Amino acid sequence: MFKEIIVVTTSVASDAVSDVMWELGATGVKVLDPKDLDFILHSDTCWDYVDDNLLQLPDEVKVSFFVEESELNENLDSLKIALEQLENKYGKMQIIVEDVPEVDWEEDWKKFYKPVKAGKYNVVAEWLEVPEEGISIRINPSKAFGTGEHSSTRLCLTLMSNTDLKGKKVIDVGAGSGILGIGAAKSGALSVDMCDIDVETLECAKENSILNDVLSKVRFTAGGIDAIEEFKADVLLCNLTADILNKIVFDLTRYVKLGGIVICSGILDVRADELIQVFKTYSFKLLERVDEGEWVGVKFIYGT
């Protein structure tokens, strides 16, 4: 059980009280000061909307930190001694102790996670029930980038939904959690090579591949696409930024066969036209473009 030790004070004294808490060994200090909000509201920042409740905060300032219940009395004794010295300068301060509800954060956040649908795919956390329709990709969403909630992942999955992947050799560049490669494998791909510069991320992709029973189809390579033993793939999946895509476009030509498909996402709309032009200079023809908010996904065919 944790306890929150709160000192009710003034704006002038809040920094000094915070210093005392840090000296007591606090791993974090919380300061609730209505004057901070007042400063922001009267600054150059433009607010479209401010909740009325924020305008009704009390004048008092609360500075607090958290301690284990077993360490409460020791911290209170030390805090009282330190505050007595501060009170000579800043005036009387009040100490309040409140219980901190026990929450299993690792489990509690899960109830807010919902399946994500993109095209014919469903991205489903491993503890949730799999939808009856579509191709479901089961993942542990807590370990690496790629939960299906980001637009860039959904755009790739949407473009994959109308791409023939049966019997195809696929490379997932910057695989992250492995969602795209797993989706390809579950769509009938012959093989999937996943590469990522983050070794720990590849371990996550491997775990998710096991979870989806596609490990036998997948190979993992630490590094960029140029770290893979060169071969001609039918489909390349690249959920990367425009800058990275521009840098590796030549490498993509080395790994995709003539008539092969390259699906790219992670592209901001302000960079999309530029990227499409760059890819055209390397003999990639645009087949499809999809937009979602400020993000863009594109599908190219190579060399035709």
C-alpha positions in Angstrom: 0.0 0.0 0.0 1.3 3.5 -0.9 0.5 6.7 0.9 0.5 10.2 -0.6 2.0 12.8 1.6 0.7 16.3 0.7 1.8 19.6 1.9 -0.6 22.5 1.6 1.3 25.7 1.0 1.7 28.7 -1.3 3.2 29.3 -4.7 6.1 31.2 -3.2 7.0 28.2 -1.0 6.3 25.4 -3.4 9.8 25.1 -4.8 11.3 25.0 -1.3 8.8 22.3 -0.3 9.6 20.3 -3.4 13.3 20.5 -2.6 12.7 19.1 0.8 10.8 16.1 -0.7 13.6 15.4 -3.2 16.1 15.4 -0.3 13.9 12.9 1.6 14.4 10.5 -1.4 11.2 11.1 -3.4 11.3 9.5 -6.8 8.9 12.1 -8.1 7.1 15.2 -6.8 3.7 16.5 -7.8 2.8 20.2 -7.7 -0.7 21.4 -8.1 -0.6 25.2 -8.4 -3.6 27.2 -9.8 -1.2 30.0 -10.7 0.5 27.8 -13.3 -2.8 27.5 -15.1 -3.4 31.2 -14.8 0.0 31.9 -16.3 -0.8 29.7 -19.3 -4.2 31.2 -19.8 -2.7 34.7 -20.0 0.2 33.7 -22.2 0.4 33.9 -25.9 -0.9 30.3 -26.2 -4.3 30.2 -28.0 -6.9 27.9 -26.4 -10.0 26.8 -28.3 -11.6 25.5 -25.2 -10.9 25.4 -21.4 -13.0 23.1 -19.1 -14.9 25.3 -16.6 -13.7 23.0 -13.8 -10.1 24.1 -14.4 -11.2 27.7 -13.8 -12.6 26.8 -10.3 -9.4 25.5 -8.7 -8.8 26.5 -5.1 -6.1 29.1 -4.3 -4.0 26.7 -2.2 -1.0 24.9 -3.6 -0.5 21.2 -3.0 3.0 19.6 -3.2 3.1 15.8 -2.7 5.1 12.6 -3.0 4.4 8.9 -2.6 5.9 6.5 0.0 5.4 2.9 1.0 3.1 2.6 4.0 6.0 1.0 6.0 8.1 4.2 5.4 5.3 6.6 6.2 6.1 7.5 9.8 9.8 8.0 9.1 9.1 10.3 6.2 6.5 12.3 8.2 8.9 12.9 11.1 11.7 14.1 8.7 9.2 16.2 6.7 7.9 17.9 9.9 11.3 18.9 11.0 12.2 20.3 7.6 9.0 22.2 7.3 9.4 23.8 10.7 12.4 25.6 9.4 10.6 26.7 6.2 7.6 28.0 8.2 9.7 30.6 9.8 10.1 32.1 6.3 6.9 31.1 4.4 4.3 30.7 7.1 2.2 27.8 8.4 1.9 24.7 6.2 -0.5 21.8 6.5 0.4 18.1 6.1 -2.2 15.7 4.8 -1.8 11.9 4.2 -4.1 10.1 1.8 -4.3 6.4 0.8 -3.3 5.6 -2.8 -5.7 2.9 -4.3 -3.9 -0.2 -5.3 -4.1 -0.7 -9.1 -2.5 -3.4 -11.1 -1.5 -1.0 -14.0 -0.3 -3.9 -16.2 -3.7 -5.4 -16.1 -5.9 -2.3 -15.7 -4.9 -0.7 -19.0 -6.0 -3.8 -20.9 -9.7 -3.1 -20.4 -9.3 0.0 -22.6 -7.8 -1.9 -25.5 -10.2 -2.8 -28.4 -9.6 -4.8 -31.6 -8.5 -2.6 -34.5 -10.0 -3.3 -37.9 -8.1 -2.3 -41.1 -9.4 -3.7 -44.4 -9.8 -7.5 -44.1 -7.5 -7.6 -41.0 -8.3 -7.4 -37.3 -5.5 -6.6 -34.9 -6.4 -8.3 -31.6 -4.7 -8.2 -28.2 -3.9 -11.7 -27.1 -6.4 -11.6 -24.2 -9.4 -10.6 -26.3 -11.8 -12.8 -28.3 -11.0 -13.1 -32.0 -13.7 -11.7 -34.3 -15.4 -14.2 -36.5 -14.9 -12.3 -39.8 -11.7 -11.3 -41.4 -8.0 -12.3 -40.7 -7.1 -11.8 -37.1 -3.6 -10.9 -36.1 -3.0 -11.6 -32.4 -0.4 -9.5 -30.6 1.0 -8.5 -27.2 0.6 -4.7 -27.7 2.8 -3.7 -24.8 6.2 -4.6 -26.1 6.9 -2.8 -29.4 5.7 -0.3 -31.9 2.8 -1.6 -33.9 -0.6 -2.2 -32.2 -2.7 -1.4 -35.2 -4.0 1.8 -33.6 -1.6 4.1 -35.4 -2.8 5.3 -38.9 0.4 4.2 -40.6 -0.1 0.5 -39.6 -3.8 0.6 -40.6 -2.9 2.1 -43.9 -0.5 -0.7 -44.7 -3.0 -3.3 -43.7 -5.7 -1.6 -45.8 -3.4 -1.7 -48.9 -2.4 -5.3 -48.1 -6.1 -6.2 -48.1 -6.5 -6.0 -51.9 -3.0 -7.4 -52.6 -2.5 -11.0 -53.7 -0.2 -12.5 -51.1 -0.9 -16.2 -51.6 2.3 -18.1 -52.4 4.4 -14.8 -52.4 7.8 -14.1 -50.9 7.4 -11.1 -48.6 9.9 -8.8 -46.8 8.6 -6.7 -43.9 11.1 -3.8 -43.6 11.2 -2.2 -40.1 9.0 -5.0 -38.8 8.3 -3.6 -35.3 5.9 -5.9 -33.5 5.5 -7.9 -36.7 1.9 -7.1 -37.5 2.4 -6.6 -41.2 4.5 -9.7 -41.8 2.2 -11.8 -39.7 -0.7 -10.5 -41.7 1.0 -11.5 -44.9 1.8 -15.0 -43.5 -1.8 -15.5 -42.5 -2.9 -14.4 -45.9 -1.0 -17.3 -47.5 2.4 -15.9 -48.1 5.0 -18.6 -48.9 7.7 -16.9 -46.7 8.2 -13.7 -44.8 11.5 -12.1 -44.0 11.3 -9.5 -41.1 14.1 -7.1 -40.5 14.5 -4.4 -37.9 17.5 -2.5 -36.5 16.1 -3.0 -32.9 17.0 -6.6 -31.8 14.6 -6.4 -28.8 11.8 -5.5 -31.2 12.6 -8.5 -33.4 12.2 -10.7 -30.3 8.7 -9.2 -29.9 7.9 -10.0 -33.5 9.1 -13.5 -33.0 6.8 -13.9 -29.9 3.9 -12.6 -31.9 4.7 -14.9 -34.8 4.5 -17.8 -32.3 1.2 -16.5 -31.0 -0.2 -16.5 -34.5 1.3 -20.0 -35.4 3.2 -18.6 -38.4 6.8 -19.0 -37.1 7.6 -21.7 -39.6 7.1 -19.1 -42.4 9.1 -16.3 -40.9 12.8 -15.4 -40.8 14.3 -12.6 -38.7 17.2 -10.4 -39.5 18.7 -7.7 -37.3 19.4 -4.6 -39.4 18.0 -2.8 -42.4 16.9 -4.5 -45.6 20.5 -4.6 -46.8 21.3 -7.0 -44.0 19.1 -9.7 -45.5 20.8 -12.1 -47.9 19.8 -10.7 -51.3 16.9 -12.3 -53.2 13.9 -11.1 -55.2 10.7 -10.8 -53.2 7.2 -10.5 -54.6 6.0 -8.0 -52.0 7.8 -5.5 -49.8 6.1 -3.9 -46.8 7.7 -0.7 -45.5 6.0 1.1 -42.6 8.7 3.8 -42.3 9.1 7.5 -42.4 9.5 9.4 -45.7 13.1 10.3 -45.0 14.0 6.6 -44.4 12.1 5.5 -47.5 13.9 8.1 -49.6 17.3 6.8 -48.3 16.6 3.1 -49.0 14.6 3.3 -52.3 17.7 2.0 -54.2 18.0 -1.0 -51.8 14.3 -1.7 -52.4 15.0 -2.1 -56.1 17.6 -4.8 -55.3 15.1 -6.9 -53.3 11.9 -6.7 -55.4 11.4 -8.6 -58.6 10.0 -7.0 -61.8 6.3 -6.6 -61.4 6.7 -6.9 -57.6 4.6 -4.8 -55.2 6.0 -2.3 -52.6 3.6 -1.0 -49.9 4.8 2.0 -47.9 3.3 4.0 -45.0 4.4 6.2 -42.2 4.4 9.1 -44.6 3.1 12.5 -43.6 0.8 14.0 -46.3 3.1 17.0 -46.8 5.9 14.6 -47.9 3.8 12.2 -50.0 4.0 13.9 -53.4 7.8 14.3 -53.0 8.2 10.6 -52.1 6.1 9.4 -55.0 8.2 11.4 -57.4 11.4 9.9 -55.9 10.1 6.4 -56.3 9.1 7.1 -59.9 12.7 7.9 -60.8 13.5 4.4 -59.6 10.9 2.8 -61.9 8.2 2.4 -59.3 4.7 3.1 -60.6 2.0 4.3 -58.2 -1.0 1.9 -58.1 -2.9 3.3 -55.1 -2.8 6.0 -52.5 -4.9 6.1 -49.3 -5.0 8.9 -46.8 -6.0 9.0 -43.1 -5.8 12.3 -41.4 -2.2 13.6 -41.9 -0.9 10.1 -42.8 -0.5 8.5 -46.3 -0.1 5.0 -47.5 1.0 4.1 -51.1 1.3 1.0 -53.2 3.8 0.8 -56.1 4.5 -1.8 -58.8 8.2 -2.1 -59.8 9.6 -1.9 -63.3 6.5 -2.0 -65.5 
